[in-house]
Amino acid sequence: MISFSVIILGVVFLGVNAEQPAVYYLSDEYIDHLNQQNLPWTAGRNFPSDLTQSDVERMFGTKPATELPEVPHPTELRKSYGGVNAFNTIPDTFDAREYFKSCASVISVVTDQGSCASSYAFAIPSVASDRLCIHSQGRVQKLLSSQYVASCCKMCRYPHEDQICTGGISSSTWAWIHKRGLVTGGGYKSNTGCQPVSFPPCNHGTSSSSLPSCKNMDPPKPKCHTRCTNDNYGRGFFHDKYRFKKYYWLSEQVSDIQKEIQENGPVVANMYLYDDLLSYKGGVYSVSDNANILAYITVKIIGWGVEDSRPYWTVVSTFGESFGNHGTFKILRGRNMAIVESLVNAALPRGNY
């Protein structure tokens, strides 16, 4: 039985109030302020300026009340490749999309959680999809279902098992996947896989106007199904399951994280979402002065590099392709910026594909 510890989060959900003011950190003034700070990154508009705090909380969740919302249990050993010695075989730059060329189309997919504040349900199946493709040497190029995780995994959710799209825990999610497996499923209206996403992303202000507005958008409540919801998919639910071994944590050493990505593919990282990151457009992100933590999110790391002498990780968000640099951002590497190096985890596919 897999054991893990969870530090309790304090979560407060605000009711929708039509008179609630728009948040300052999405205003033009704040974006201008960021660009005047001589930061190593550029700010710009990714989300509408009229979003309220309630809107933001529905989209991304709420601020954790403790230093680390999730920590490995003391009995869980972190995987290590030998520390400093590993630097001998680590290149200065690495991009999983280029290195694992046969799986580039899978690794490059950027998911969009819309108003579902459950980034774990999008980032973890994305990493699982990447690793399934890599492990099969490109033979299995399928997207695994975020819908299935979000709607069916009660033990993944935190702090309320009965509430969908209010946050979750990576270790619980991997443990559930190890037990249940994952079915396939693409994005909203993709009509691909067994259980594609049934709820839409939202209009960030820069994407298609056919999407619903992010403002006042209620969190989706997808129902759990043990069947394929895509009637056009020609494979049964239980025959569509892909299995994974037990998850593991990586050590916080940069070289260990790098070697893991090199050998097995992208990894899951948990980090704090600061309010300034919502306006990231390019460069190497580091937390600006007076930025505040909004939430605890899950992302995918696919590589690293150096820009203007600043080492960085290449991170794929779950905010859609209109965010940042086509859905990705670079974050300062080696300084545990926003705790991005503290809680890195992954799992390997089980079986031969």
N, C-alpha and C positions, 0 to 999 in steps of 0.2 A: 504494500500500500504506500502510495506516495505521500510524504508529509511535507507540510509547508506552514509557515507562519504568516499571519496577516495582522498588521497594525491597524486598529480601527480608525476609519476616516470619519470626520465630522462633516455631514452633508446637510445643507439647508436648501430647500427648493422654494423659490419665490413664485408666487402666483402672478399671472399675467395682469399687468396694470397698464391700461391705455395711457395713463399720464406719466408713466415711468420715463425718465429722460434717457436719451441716447448716451451710450458710454463715451467717455472722453478719448479712450485709447484707440478708437476707430475714426476719430475726427481728422479732418485735414490739418488742423493745427498740431495735433500730436504727431502725425506723419512728417510734417515740416520740421517739428522739433527734433525728431529722430535723425533726420537728414542733416541737421545743423550740428550734430554732436561729433562729427568726424569719426563715425563708427566704421568698422571694416565691412559693413554691409549696407545695402540700400533699402529704404522703406518705400512702400507704395500701397495702393489700395487693392486688397484681396476680398474684402467683405463690405457690405453696405454701411454707410456712416450712421444710419438711423437705428441700428440694432440696440436694444436695451440690455441690461444685465440679465434679465430673464431669458431673452433670446440667446445670449451667449451661453448661458448655463444649459439651456436645452440642447444646444449644438455640441458643446464640448465637455459638459459636466461641471463640477464645482471643486473648489480648492480643498485639498486634503489638509486635515488639521494636525497631522504629524509629519515628522521629517521624511520618513520613507513609508509610503502606504503599503508596500509589499517587501518583505525581506526573505531570503532563503532560510529555511530551518537550519539550526546549528548542525544537524546530522547530514545535511545536503552538501556534498563537496562540490566546489566549483572546478570546472574543467580548465586545465592549464596545459600549455604547450612547451613550458620550460623557460618562460620569461625572456630575459635579454638574449639568450642564444637564438631565439626564433627570429631576431632581426636580420640574421644572415641571409634569410631567404624571402624577406618581405620587400616588395618594390615600393618606390616612393608614391606611386599612384596605382590605383586598382579600381576597376569598375566591373561588377559582376555581369552587367549587360554585355560587355565586350569580351570578357574572359570565357564565360559560358555561352558562346555564340548561338548554339542550337536552342538555347532557352531564353534568348533575349526578348522575344515577344511576350513571354510570360512574366519575366522579371520586370519588364518596363511598365506593366499595368499599374495605374494609379487609381486606387479606389476612392469613393466619395461617401462618407458616412451621413451626409445630409444633416438632418436634425436628430440623428440617433447618436447620443453621446456614449458610444461604445466602440471606441477606436480599436480595442482589443479584438473585437469580432471581425474587423476588416484586416488589420495588420497581420494577425497570426495565420489565418487561412492564406493570405498572400505569401508569407514566408513558406508555409507548408507547400503551396503550389510550386514555388520556385525550387524547393528542395526535392520534391517529387520528380520534377522535370530533370534536374541535374543528376539525381540518383539513378534515373532510368536512361541517362545519356541521351536525353532529348526525345525518347520514345513516347513519353506521356506528357503532352503539352495541354493540360487542362487546368482551369481555374477552380479551386475548391471553394465551397459555399460559405460566404459570410452570413447569408440568410439562415442557414441551418444552425450555425453557432449562436447568432443573436436570438433566434426564436426558441431554440430547444435546450440550450445549456443553462439550466437554472443555477448550477453550482459555480458557473463562471461569473455570474453577476455579483456586484458588490456596490453598496452595502445591502441592497434589498433583492433577494432572490426572485420575488414575485413581480419585480418591475423591470421591464425591458427598456433598453436604451438609457440606462442611468449609470453606466460604469461597470468595470469588471476587473478581474485579476488574471494575469498571464499564466501563472503556475496552475491555477484551477482550470483554465481553458485547455492547456496542454494535457493535463491529467484526464480531462473529459474526452479529448480527442484520442488519447491513448486507449481509452476504454471503448469508445463508440466508433471511432473512425470518422472520416469526413466524406460527404458526397460532393459531387461537382456542382458548380453554379456560377454563372457570370454576373455581370452588373445589371442594373435596372434596365429593363426592356431589351436585354441582350438576346433573350430566347436561347441561351446556351446552357447546357448542363441540366442536372436534375432539379436543383432548387436555386434558380437565379434570384437576385435581390428583387423583392416585390415593392419596395418603397423608394420614392424618387430622391435624388440629391436636391439641393435647393439652389436657387439663383444667387450667386455671390455678388451679382452686380456687374460681372464681366463675362458671364457665360450666357447660354441661350435663354431668351426671354420666355420660352415655352415652359421652363422649369418654375415651380412654385417659389415664392419669395422665402428667404430665410427668416424674415420677420414674422413673429407670431405663428410660426409653423409648429404644430403639435408633434411630439415625438411619435414615431410609428409604433404600432403594436402588432407585429407579425405573429401569426399563429404557428405553433409547432406542428409539423407534419412528418409522419414516417412513410411518406410516399413522395414520388417525384411530382412536383407541382407544375413542371413544364410538360404539358401533354404531348409535345412534339419530340421529347427526348426518348430515344429508343432503347433505354436500358432501365431495369428495375431498380428501386431504391436500395435494397440490400446487396444487390450485385454491383452497385456503383460505389461502394465504400472503399476508401483508401486508408490504410492503417499506418500508424506511426509508433515508434518506440517511445520509451519514457523520455520526458524532457530533461534538460540539464541547464545549469547556470554556467556562464563563462566567468572567469576571473575578471577583475577590473583592470588588469594589465592590457594596455593598448595592443601589444604584440599578440596576446592570446586571442583577442577579438578579431584582429586582422587574419591570423592563421586560420581561425575557424571559418571566416568568410571565404578565404582562398580555397580551403579544402572541401567545404560542404555547402557553401552558398550563403545568401543573405540571412541575417539574424534579426530577432525581435529585440527591441530596446524599449524600456519604459523611461519616461522623462517628465519633467514639469513643463507645462505650457505656460509661458509668460505672456503677458498681454502684448508686448512689443513684437513677438514672433508672428502674430496675426497679420502684421504689415510687412513681413519679409518679402523682398523681391529678388535679391541677388547678393553675392559676396559671401563672406564667412561669418555666420551668425555667432554672436556672443551676447549675453544678457546686458542690456543697457542700464545706465544708472536709473534708479527709482522705478524700474519695471516690477510688476507684481505677478505672483503666481495666480493663474486662473484655474488650472486643473492638472490632473495627472493623466497622461496619454500614452498610448502605445504606438510605436512607429517601426519602420523597417530600415535597417542599415544595409546598403548594397556596395559600399566601397569607401575609398578615401583618396586624399590627394593633398596638394599644397598650393595655395594661392597667395601671392604677394608675401611669401615667407611664412604664411599662417597654415599650419596643418589642419585638416578638416575631415569630418565624416560626410559621406553623401547619404542623405536620409530621404526616404520616400514617405510622404505624409498620407493621411486618409482624408484629406480635405478636397480632393478633386484636382484636375489638371489646371484649373485657373489659379490655384494657389502657388505663390513663389515662382520657381523656375519649372514650369510644367508639372507642378505637384511635388517637386522635390526641394530640398534646401540643404545647404552646407552648414555644419555646426563645428565650432572649434574642437579640435581633437587633442586629447592628452591632458585636459584640464577638468574633466568630468563636468562639463558645462551642462547646467540644468539636469544633473545627475544621469546624463545619457549613457555613461559607462558603468554605472553601478549595478544595473539590473538587466543585463543582456542574457538572453536565453534562446533556446532552439530545441528542435527534436529532429531525428532522422526517420525517413520512411522505413517501414517494416515490410520485408518480402522483396521478391524480384519482379520488376515490371519491364 
